[in-house]
Amino acid sequence: MDTEARKLQHIETVLASDVAAKGVTPGFERFFFEHSAVPECNLSEIDISTSLFGKSLDAPLLISSMTGGTDKAEEINRNLAIAAQRCRIAMGLGSQRAALEDPGLAQTFKVRSVAPDILLFANFGAVQLNFGYGVDEARRAVDMIEADALFLHLNPLQEAVQPEGDNNWKGLYNRIEELASKMSTPIIVKEVGNGISVDVAKRLSFCGISGIDVAGAGGTSWSEVEAYRQPNVIRKRIAHTFSGWGIPTALSLIQVRSALPDLKIFASGGLRSGLDMAKAVALGADLCGIAAPTLSKATHSSERIEEELRAFIEELRISAFCTGSNDLNDLKSAKLRKCFDWSEV
């Protein structure tokens, strides 16, 4: 199956099937903020804006990479980008591999005309560096969409259970380091829903990258997505086996932030409210990514996405207010309590 057809199947599967992780949660429910009954601040004056890679954002919110490479994806990306522009937040495009292979599909990723001001991330799979990709492809991906930064996504589990999977991951750290040394564009390495461990994060930081998106377990499971695509019963069972695989998002975030205090760290994977965002910020996230909450709405209109995004932003603002935080720096210091202990933390 070619890349374009696979991307369409991915969209249809996520929209039609229960592809949430099973038996694992992102972990934010294990924490609660100490409520301030006298917050000593004005809700309307709370500043949750931030800046990253030279772009100003009204909130530390990212529409995480989802799709591209099909006619359906073009509509989705356009609606997402319009909403991101209106809300002045960041957006990542789905893997651009399809358009790098077939330039005729580039239009399905191009959103700058409707989102001239947003922080925009290009994207392709890091494993493609083992299959002929390099500086030329990275620059083409960035130039294609006039991106501000580049995501290299890590998806070894998805590739392992995918019929068309690329499974040679040897020597990838060296190739990432080589690419980072030759690119002026910031490179952020991200998982796709199984988390990043401290050891991996440290090795990636030595490669000269600009940030890490831990993208932990507890949200969409891409092994579940691939299970629904599998025609073979045994291969389907194997893919379902890993529906709960991975490091919960909150745990991955805590550990990676502790190990790498000066690196830009993003949190995605199962964030389902602005309260989850607030907890992620308090745990050390510079940017918070959401995907599933916006996908179904993106098939309808940009207005429906915008409503969802503004709800997230208002929930974040109220979380700051009820902890007595005037801005994100205050929120990072807000008292976040554990509902019960995690011995691993």
LUMTITOR-48138 format. One record per residue (C-alpha): residue number from 1; residue in three letters; chain; x, y, z. Coordinates in steps of 0.5 Angstrom, whole numbers, plus 500, padded with zeros to 3 digits. Layout:
REM LUMTITOR-48138
{pt NUM,"ALA","A",{X,Y,Z}} ...
REM end
This chain:
REM LUMTITOR-48138
{pt 1,"MET","A",{500,500,500}} {pt 2,"ASP","A",{503,507,498}} {pt 3,"THR","A",{504,512,503}} {pt 4,"GLU","A",{498,516,501}} {pt 5,"ALA","A",{493,511,502}} {pt 6,"ARG","A",{496,509,508}} {pt 7,"LYS","A",{495,516,511}} {pt 8,"LEU","A",{487,516,509}} {pt 9,"GLN","A",{486,509,512}} {pt 10,"HIS","A",{490,512,519}} {pt 11,"ILE","A",{485,518,519}} {pt 12,"GLU","A",{479,514,517}} {pt 13,"THR","A",{481,509,523}} {pt 14,"VAL","A",{482,514,528}} {pt 15,"LEU","A",{475,517,527}} {pt 16,"ALA","A",{471,511,527}} {pt 17,"SER","A",{475,506,532}} {pt 18,"ASP","A",{476,506,539}} {pt 19,"VAL","A",{484,507,538}} {pt 20,"ALA","A",{485,510,545}} {pt 21,"ALA","A",{491,506,550}} {pt 22,"LYS","A",{488,501,554}} {pt 23,"GLY","A",{490,499,561}} {pt 24,"VAL","A",{494,506,562}} {pt 25,"THR","A",{493,513,563}} {pt 26,"PRO","A",{497,519,562}} {pt 27,"GLY","A",{498,520,569}} {pt 28,"PHE","A",{495,527,570}} {pt 29,"GLU","A",{489,524,574}} {pt 30,"ARG","A",{494,522,580}} {pt 31,"PHE","A",{496,530,581}} {pt 32,"PHE","A",{492,536,584}} {pt 33,"PHE","A",{493,543,585}} {pt 34,"GLU","A",{493,546,592}} {pt 35,"HIS","A",{487,550,591}} {pt 36,"SER","A",{487,558,593}} {pt 37,"ALA","A",{481,560,596}} {pt 38,"VAL","A",{484,567,596}} {pt 39,"PRO","A",{488,567,590}} {pt 40,"GLU","A",{489,575,590}} {pt 41,"CYS","A",{489,576,583}} {pt 42,"ASN","A",{484,578,577}} {pt 43,"LEU","A",{482,573,572}} {pt 44,"SER","A",{482,578,567}} {pt 45,"GLU","A",{489,580,568}} {pt 46,"ILE","A",{492,573,568}} {pt 47,"ASP","A",{497,572,562}} {pt 48,"ILE","A",{498,565,560}} {pt 49,"SER","A",{502,567,554}} {pt 50,"THR","A",{509,565,552}} {pt 51,"SER","A",{514,565,546}} {pt 52,"LEU","A",{518,559,543}} {pt 53,"PHE","A",{523,559,537}} {pt 54,"GLY","A",{522,567,536}} {pt 55,"LYS","A",{514,566,535}} {pt 56,"SER","A",{509,569,541}} {pt 57,"LEU","A",{503,565,543}} {pt 58,"ASP","A",{497,567,547}} {pt 59,"ALA","A",{498,560,550}} {pt 60,"PRO","A",{503,554,551}} {pt 61,"LEU","A",{498,550,546}} {pt 62,"LEU","A",{500,546,540}} {pt 63,"ILE","A",{495,542,535}} {pt 64,"SER","A",{500,536,535}} {pt 65,"SER","A",{502,533,528}} {pt 66,"MET","A",{496,529,525}} {pt 67,"THR","A",{495,528,518}} {pt 68,"GLY","A",{497,530,511}} {pt 69,"GLY","A",{498,527,504}} {pt 70,"THR","A",{491,526,502}} {pt 71,"ASP","A",{485,530,500}} {pt 72,"LYS","A",{481,529,506}} {pt 73,"ALA","A",{488,531,510}} {pt 74,"GLU","A",{488,538,506}} {pt 75,"GLU","A",{481,540,509}} {pt 76,"ILE","A",{483,538,516}} {pt 77,"ASN","A",{490,541,516}} {pt 78,"ARG","A",{486,548,513}} {pt 79,"ASN","A",{481,548,518}} {pt 80,"LEU","A",{486,546,524}} {pt 81,"ALA","A",{491,552,521}} {pt 82,"ILE","A",{485,557,521}} {pt 83,"ALA","A",{483,556,528}} {pt 84,"ALA","A",{490,556,531}} {pt 85,"GLN","A",{491,563,527}} {pt 86,"ARG","A",{485,565,531}} {pt 87,"CYS","A",{487,563,537}} {pt 88,"ARG","A",{495,565,536}} {pt 89,"ILE","A",{497,558,538}} {pt 90,"ALA","A",{502,553,535}} {pt 91,"MET","A",{501,547,530}} {pt 92,"GLY","A",{505,541,527}} {pt 93,"LEU","A",{503,538,521}} {pt 94,"GLY","A",{503,530,520}} {pt 95,"SER","A",{509,526,517}} {pt 96,"GLN","A",{511,530,510}} {pt 97,"ARG","A",{514,523,507}} {pt 98,"ALA","A",{508,523,502}} {pt 99,"ALA","A",{509,529,499}} {pt 100,"LEU","A",{517,528,499}} {pt 101,"GLU","A",{516,522,495}} {pt 102,"ASP","A",{510,525,491}} {pt 103,"PRO","A",{511,533,490}} {pt 104,"GLY","A",{504,533,488}} {pt 105,"LEU","A",{501,532,495}} {pt 106,"ALA","A",{505,538,498}} {pt 107,"GLN","A",{499,542,497}} {pt 108,"THR","A",{495,538,503}} {pt 109,"PHE","A",{500,541,508}} {pt 110,"LYS","A",{501,548,506}} {pt 111,"VAL","A",{497,552,511}} {pt 112,"ARG","A",{501,559,511}} {pt 113,"SER","A",{496,562,507}} {pt 114,"VAL","A",{491,562,512}} {pt 115,"ALA","A",{496,562,518}} {pt 116,"PRO","A",{501,567,517}} {pt 117,"ASP","A",{503,568,524}} {pt 118,"ILE","A",{503,561,528}} {pt 119,"LEU","A",{509,557,530}} {pt 120,"LEU","A",{509,552,525}} {pt 121,"PHE","A",{512,545,525}} {pt 122,"ALA","A",{514,541,519}} {pt 123,"ASN","A",{515,533,520}} {pt 124,"PHE","A",{517,526,518}} {pt 125,"GLY","A",{520,520,521}} {pt 126,"ALA","A",{527,520,524}} {pt 127,"VAL","A",{527,512,522}} {pt 128,"GLN","A",{527,515,515}} {pt 129,"LEU","A",{534,518,516}} {pt 130,"ASN","A",{536,510,515}} {pt 131,"PHE","A",{533,510,509}} {pt 132,"GLY","A",{536,515,505}} {pt 133,"TYR","A",{533,522,508}} {pt 134,"GLY","A",{538,527,510}} {pt 135,"VAL","A",{539,534,510}} {pt 136,"ASP","A",{536,535,503}} {pt 137,"GLU","A",{529,532,505}} {pt 138,"ALA","A",{529,536,512}} {pt 139,"ARG","A",{530,542,508}} {pt 140,"ARG","A",{525,541,503}} {pt 141,"ALA","A",{520,539,509}} {pt 142,"VAL","A",{521,546,512}} {pt 143,"ASP","A",{521,550,506}} {pt 144,"MET","A",{515,546,503}} {pt 145,"ILE","A",{510,549,509}} {pt 146,"GLU","A",{515,555,511}} {pt 147,"ALA","A",{516,552,518}} {pt 148,"ASP","A",{519,555,524}} {pt 149,"ALA","A",{522,548,526}} {pt 150,"LEU","A",{522,541,525}} {pt 151,"PHE","A",{519,535,528}} {pt 152,"LEU","A",{523,528,528}} {pt 153,"HIS","A",{518,523,530}} {pt 154,"LEU","A",{520,516,533}} {pt 155,"ASN","A",{515,511,532}} {pt 156,"PRO","A",{518,504,533}} {pt 157,"LEU","A",{512,500,536}} {pt 158,"GLN","A",{508,503,530}} {pt 159,"GLU","A",{513,501,525}} {pt 160,"ALA","A",{514,494,528}} {pt 161,"VAL","A",{506,492,528}} {pt 162,"GLN","A",{505,496,521}} {pt 163,"PRO","A",{505,492,515}} {pt 164,"GLU","A",{509,497,511}} {pt 165,"GLY","A",{514,498,517}} {pt 166,"ASP","A",{521,501,517}} {pt 167,"ASN","A",{524,497,522}} {pt 168,"ASN","A",{532,498,522}} {pt 169,"TRP","A",{533,503,527}} {pt 170,"LYS","A",{541,502,528}} {pt 171,"GLY","A",{545,508,528}} {pt 172,"LEU","A",{540,513,529}} {pt 173,"TYR","A",{543,517,534}} {pt 174,"ASN","A",{549,518,530}} {pt 175,"ARG","A",{544,520,524}} {pt 176,"ILE","A",{540,525,528}} {pt 177,"GLU","A",{546,528,531}} {pt 178,"GLU","A",{549,529,524}} {pt 179,"LEU","A",{542,532,521}} {pt 180,"ALA","A",{542,537,527}} {pt 181,"SER","A",{549,539,526}} {pt 182,"LYS","A",{547,541,519}} {pt 183,"MET","A",{541,545,520}} {pt 184,"SER","A",{539,552,522}} {pt 185,"THR","A",{532,550,523}} {pt 186,"PRO","A",{531,548,531}} {pt 187,"ILE","A",{529,540,531}} {pt 188,"ILE","A",{525,537,536}} {pt 189,"VAL","A",{525,530,537}} {pt 190,"LYS","A",{518,527,539}} {pt 191,"GLU","A",{515,520,540}} {pt 192,"VAL","A",{508,519,538}} {pt 193,"GLY","A",{504,516,544}} {pt 194,"ASN","A",{509,511,548}} {pt 195,"GLY","A",{513,516,552}} {pt 196,"ILE","A",{521,518,552}} {pt 197,"SER","A",{525,515,557}} {pt 198,"VAL","A",{531,519,561}} {pt 199,"ASP","A",{536,515,558}} {pt 200,"VAL","A",{534,516,551}} {pt 201,"ALA","A",{532,523,552}} {pt 202,"LYS","A",{539,524,555}} {pt 203,"ARG","A",{542,521,549}} {pt 204,"LEU","A",{538,525,544}} {pt 205,"SER","A",{540,532,548}} {pt 206,"PHE","A",{547,530,546}} {pt 207,"CYS","A",{545,530,539}} {pt 208,"GLY","A",{544,538,539}} {pt 209,"ILE","A",{537,538,538}} {pt 210,"SER","A",{533,544,541}} {pt 211,"GLY","A",{527,540,544}} {pt 212,"ILE","A",{524,534,546}} {pt 213,"ASP","A",{516,532,546}} {pt 214,"VAL","A",{515,526,551}} {pt 215,"ALA","A",{509,524,547}} {pt 216,"GLY","A",{507,519,553}} {pt 217,"ALA","A",{502,513,553}} {pt 218,"GLY","A",{495,514,555}} {pt 219,"GLY","A",{492,518,549}} {pt 220,"THR","A",{491,515,542}} {pt 221,"SER","A",{495,508,541}} {pt 222,"TRP","A",{498,507,534}} {pt 223,"SER","A",{499,500,535}} {pt 224,"GLU","A",{491,500,536}} {pt 225,"VAL","A",{490,504,530}} {pt 226,"GLU","A",{495,499,526}} {pt 227,"ALA","A",{491,493,529}} {pt 228,"TYR","A",{485,496,526}} {pt 229,"ARG","A",{488,496,519}} {pt 230,"GLN","A",{491,489,520}} {pt 231,"PRO","A",{488,484,515}} {pt 232,"ASN","A",{492,478,518}} {pt 233,"VAL","A",{488,475,525}} {pt 234,"ILE","A",{495,474,528}} {pt 235,"ARG","A",{498,480,526}} {pt 236,"LYS","A",{492,484,529}} {pt 237,"ARG","A",{492,480,535}} {pt 238,"ILE","A",{500,482,536}} {pt 239,"ALA","A",{498,490,535}} {pt 240,"HIS","A",{492,489,540}} {pt 241,"THR","A",{497,486,545}} {pt 242,"PHE","A",{501,493,546}} {pt 243,"SER","A",{495,498,547}} {pt 244,"GLY","A",{498,499,554}} {pt 245,"TRP","A",{505,500,552}} {pt 246,"GLY","A",{509,506,554}} {pt 247,"ILE","A",{511,511,559}} {pt 248,"PRO","A",{505,515,562}} {pt 249,"THR","A",{506,522,559}} {pt 250,"ALA","A",{506,525,566}} {pt 251,"LEU","A",{511,520,569}} {pt 252,"SER","A",{516,521,562}} {pt 253,"LEU","A",{515,529,563}} {pt 254,"ILE","A",{517,529,570}} {pt 255,"GLN","A",{523,524,569}} {pt 256,"VAL","A",{526,528,563}} {pt 257,"ARG","A",{525,535,565}} {pt 258,"SER","A",{529,533,572}} {pt 259,"ALA","A",{534,530,567}} {pt 260,"LEU","A",{534,536,562}} {pt 261,"PRO","A",{532,542,566}} {pt 262,"ASP","A",{535,547,561}} {pt 263,"LEU","A",{532,543,554}} {pt 264,"LYS","A",{525,545,551}} {pt 265,"ILE","A",{520,540,553}} {pt 266,"PHE","A",{513,539,550}} {pt 267,"ALA","A",{508,534,553}} {pt 268,"SER","A",{503,531,549}} {pt 269,"GLY","A",{499,524,550}} {pt 270,"GLY","A",{492,524,553}} {pt 271,"LEU","A",{492,531,555}} {pt 272,"ARG","A",{484,532,555}} {pt 273,"SER","A",{483,539,558}} {pt 274,"GLY","A",{486,545,560}} {pt 275,"LEU","A",{487,543,567}} {pt 276,"ASP","A",{491,537,564}} {pt 277,"MET","A",{495,543,561}} {pt 278,"ALA","A",{496,546,567}} {pt 279,"LYS","A",{499,540,571}} {pt 280,"ALA","A",{503,539,565}} {pt 281,"VAL","A",{506,546,565}} {pt 282,"ALA","A",{507,545,573}} {pt 283,"LEU","A",{511,539,572}} {pt 284,"GLY","A",{515,542,567}} {pt 285,"ALA","A",{512,543,560}} {pt 286,"ASP","A",{514,549,555}} {pt 287,"LEU","A",{509,547,550}} {pt 288,"CYS","A",{502,542,551}} {pt 289,"GLY","A",{500,538,545}} {pt 290,"ILE","A",{493,536,543}} {pt 291,"ALA","A",{491,532,537}} {pt 292,"ALA","A",{485,527,538}} {pt 293,"PRO","A",{480,532,541}} {pt 294,"THR","A",{481,536,535}} {pt 295,"LEU","A",{481,531,529}} {pt 296,"SER","A",{473,530,529}} {pt 297,"LYS","A",{472,537,529}} {pt 298,"ALA","A",{477,539,524}} {pt 299,"THR","A",{472,535,519}} {pt 300,"HIS","A",{467,540,520}} {pt 301,"SER","A",{469,547,521}} {pt 302,"SER","A",{475,551,523}} {pt 303,"GLU","A",{470,554,528}} {pt 304,"ARG","A",{468,548,532}} {pt 305,"ILE","A",{476,547,533}} {pt 306,"GLU","A",{476,554,535}} {pt 307,"GLU","A",{471,553,540}} {pt 308,"GLU","A",{475,547,543}} {pt 309,"LEU","A",{481,550,543}} {pt 310,"ARG","A",{478,556,547}} {pt 311,"ALA","A",{475,552,552}} {pt 312,"PHE","A",{482,549,553}} {pt 313,"ILE","A",{485,556,554}} {pt 314,"GLU","A",{480,558,559}} {pt 315,"GLU","A",{481,552,563}} {pt 316,"LEU","A",{488,553,563}} {pt 317,"ARG","A",{487,560,565}} {pt 318,"ILE","A",{482,558,571}} {pt 319,"SER","A",{487,553,573}} {pt 320,"ALA","A",{492,559,574}} {pt 321,"PHE","A",{487,563,577}} {pt 322,"CYS","A",{485,558,582}} {pt 323,"THR","A",{492,557,584}} {pt 324,"GLY","A",{494,564,585}} {pt 325,"SER","A",{498,564,579}} {pt 326,"ASN","A",{498,571,575}} {pt 327,"ASP","A",{502,568,569}} {pt 328,"LEU","A",{506,561,567}} {pt 329,"ASN","A",{512,562,571}} {pt 330,"ASP","A",{507,563,577}} {pt 331,"LEU","A",{504,557,575}} {pt 332,"LYS","A",{510,553,574}} {pt 333,"SER","A",{511,554,582}} {pt 334,"ALA","A",{504,552,584}} {pt 335,"LYS","A",{503,547,589}} {pt 336,"LEU","A",{501,541,585}} {pt 337,"ARG","A",{500,535,590}} {pt 338,"LYS","A",{500,527,589}} {pt 339,"CYS","A",{494,524,590}} {pt 340,"PHE","A",{498,518,592}} {pt 341,"ASP","A",{506,516,591}} {pt 342,"TRP","A",{509,514,585}} {pt 343,"SER","A",{515,510,587}} {pt 344,"GLU","A",{519,511,581}} {pt 345,"VAL","A",{519,519,581}} 
REM end
